[in-house]
């Protein structure tokens, strides 16, 4: 047997589809629901198509990861531009905690002082300015 000539076909055969060609498939239910909710136009089959149409419509760069996180995982973006592009209500900034200096998701327990001497100086000054006089009958 001659070893110079191999019996196997070592050339790689092309797999899948050629780059740039589209396969006509039905979009998933998640994508269809997003298209209907956001009233998007055109052929939209993938999360990338949704992101491209939202970017073109709103002018804010929307990535397919943002669309996927919102559609599949239910994670809402914090950026107001992205929220507006996805049709979500724009959030308003919350009150800043006088103790910690940041916005809490829930009510701060440290801000509830038990004694007047535990209050921060600003809160104590506000209480003094806005106090009501006690007048027994």
Number of C-alpha atoms within 10 A of each C-alpha: 4 5 6 6 7 8 7 6 7 7 6 6 7 7 6 6 9 8 6 6 7 8 8 7 8 11 14 11 9 13 21 16 13 17 18 10 11 13 8 15 10 9 11 18 17 18 21 16 16 26 22 16 19 21 16 12 11 14 12 13 14 21 17 16 12 16 24 19 13 15 16 10 9 10 12 15 16 10 10 14 17 23 15 15 19 21 11 13 10 13 11 7 7 10 10 11 14 16 14 11 9 11 14 12 7 6 10 13 8 13 15 11 11 9 7 11 9 13 18 13 12 10 15 14 12 10 13 10 9 9 9 8 6 6 5 4 3
